[in-house]
Amino acid sequence: MSLAEEHCVPCRGGVPPLAGEELRKFAAQVPEWKVIDGHHLAREFAFPDFRTALGFVNEIGAVAEVEGHHPDVCLSWGKVEVRTWTHKIDGLTESDFILAAKIDQLHQKG
């Protein structure tokens, strides 16, 4: 099953953030996302105008609500920047990669 077909699992804390080979394995599945300092994922998406970018932000918001996992999203003219990490453990979990894959899937549809 691909990451985009899975669902985010709420983190209750008490687990270590992904690191090493496990982190690399998940990162390879969302190659357009950057792992920043082993702490969060980031990706920038380009659009032809503000309206299209805003529509994409709204789609991200809908997916985030369904998954119960909410990224930081920055909207500007023709550009959307997304960052995600699991705040409860201040690092990355599988859910961050699932959300990234779902956001990639939205972008591919558009």
N, C-alpha and C positions, 0 to 999 in steps of 0.2 A: 504494500500500500504506500502511495506517495505521501509526503508530508502534507500536501494540500488536502488530502482526503481524511486526515486525522483531525482530532479535536484537542484544543488546549485543555490542560488540566490545571485547576487552581493550585497554586503553590501555598503550602501552609508554613513554609520555612523549615529550618532544621536540616536542609539538604545542601550539599556543596554545589556551587555553580559548575557548569560544564568546563572542562579544561582538557588540555593535551589531545590525545588521539580521538577521544569522544567528541570534543569540540570541532576538530578538523573534519570528522565524519559528517556531522550535521552541516557545517559550513559549505562543504562540497556540494550539498544538495540545493543550496541557494547561492550559486556562484556570483550573482550580481550584487549581493549584499556584502558589505565590509564588516568584519569583526574588528571592533575598535577596542584596543587594550584588553582583549579577552572579556570585556565587560558588557558591551551592547552591540547590536546590529544596526547598521545605517545604510540607507539607500536613497538616492535622489532620482526622481522621475521627471521627465520633461514633457511638456504639453504645448500645443500651438497657441493657447490663450488662457485667460483666467477662468473662464466659465468651465472649460473642460477639466482643468486642474481641480476646481471646486467640486465638480461632479465626482471625481476620483476620491477626493477627501471624504465625501459623503458615503461613498461605497466602502471605504476603509472603516469608517465609523460604524456602519451597519454590521460588518463582519466582526469588528472588535466587540460589539455588544453581544452578538450571538456567542462568541467564543469566551467572553468574560476576561479578555486579555487586551489591554488598551495601550497602544503605542503613543509616543509623542509625534505629532504631525505639525509640520510648518508649511503653510501655503503662501505662495507668492505668485506673481504673474508668470504663468507658464512653467511653474516648478512646484513640486511637492517633495519635501524632505521627510523621511520617516526614520524614527529611532525606536528600538524596542529592547527591553530587558525586563527581567523579573525583579521588581522592586523589593519584594519580600526577602530575597537573598542577595540583593545588590549584584546581580550577575545574570548569566544566561542559563536558561533551561530549554528543554526540548520544545516547550510551548512557544518560545520566541521564534524558533525556526519554523514551527507549524504556521504561526501567524505570518511570518515573512513569505512562506510559500503561498499562502492564501492571497496575500497582497499581490504577489507576482502573477498569480492566476487572474486576478481582477484586471491587472494592467494588460495582460495578454488578450483578454476579451475585448478591451476598449480599442 
